[in-house]
Amino acid sequence: MKVAFYRMKKELNLSLAIRRIRNSLGFSQGYVAKKLKVSQQAYSQMENAPEKVTIERLKEICEVFNVDLYTMLTEGKAPGKRVSARTAQNNARFKEIMSQAQIVAAIKEMNKKLDAMIEDNKNAQSES
């Protein structure tokens, strides 16, 4: 049994999965601990030593995160290329800035169309 678990542990990093999902939701360890009705220290141990977590407790964590067990397990797959937390934050900020830039570009385009319509309206009134 230990050999099978060791193989699973090599292929799947449950600590990483739990931490990734918790961080993506913006939950603190304290918040999740409160939802699970355990101390923050106990929850931290669950994150750092998931092999000690029971299936029932893992299901409770999934409920707090509002994900199914499959999602929890697939999030723990080792990525091809690891990205630091700082890089992830920078990527998220870049996406936000790009979406803001797209909004600004759309507003500028609408303003141009409105200016053209106003000019057409003025020309139509002066011809009358």
ChimeraX attribute file (.defattr): number of C-alpha atoms within 10 A of each C-alpha:
attribute: neighborCount
match mode: 1-to-1
recipient: residues
	/A:1	5
	/A:2	7
	/A:3	8
	/A:4	9
	/A:5	12
	/A:6	12
	/A:7	10
	/A:8	12
	/A:9	16
	/A:10	11
	/A:11	12
	/A:12	18
	/A:13	17
	/A:14	25
	/A:15	19
	/A:16	19
	/A:17	20
	/A:18	23
	/A:19	19
	/A:20	15
	/A:21	19
	/A:22	18
	/A:23	13
	/A:24	10
	/A:25	11
	/A:26	10
	/A:27	14
	/A:28	13
	/A:29	19
	/A:30	16
	/A:31	16
	/A:32	19
	/A:33	19
	/A:34	13
	/A:35	14
	/A:36	16
	/A:37	11
	/A:38	12
	/A:39	16
	/A:40	17
	/A:41	12
	/A:42	14
	/A:43	22
	/A:44	17
	/A:45	14
	/A:46	21
	/A:47	19
	/A:48	15
	/A:49	12
	/A:50	18
	/A:51	14
	/A:52	11
	/A:53	13
	/A:54	11
	/A:55	11
	/A:56	9
	/A:57	13
	/A:58	17
	/A:59	15
	/A:60	15
	/A:61	23
	/A:62	18
	/A:63	14
	/A:64	16
	/A:65	17
	/A:66	12
	/A:67	13
	/A:68	12
	/A:69	16
	/A:70	9
	/A:71	13
	/A:72	21
	/A:73	15
	/A:74	13
	/A:75	20
	/A:76	20
	/A:77	16
	/A:78	15
	/A:79	8
	/A:80	6
	/A:81	6
	/A:82	9
	/A:83	10
	/A:84	9
	/A:85	10
	/A:86	9
	/A:87	11
	/A:88	12
	/A:89	12
	/A:90	12
	/A:91	12
	/A:92	12
	/A:93	12
	/A:94	12
	/A:95	12
	/A:96	12
	/A:97	12
	/A:98	12
	/A:99	12
	/A:100	12
	/A:101	12
	/A:102	12
	/A:103	12
	/A:104	12
	/A:105	12
	/A:106	12
	/A:107	12
	/A:108	12
	/A:109	12
	/A:110	12
	/A:111	12
	/A:112	12
	/A:113	12
	/A:114	12
	/A:115	12
	/A:116	12
	/A:117	12
	/A:118	12
	/A:119	12
	/A:120	12
	/A:121	12
	/A:122	11
	/A:123	11
	/A:124	10
	/A:125	9
	/A:126	8
	/A:127	7
	/A:128	5
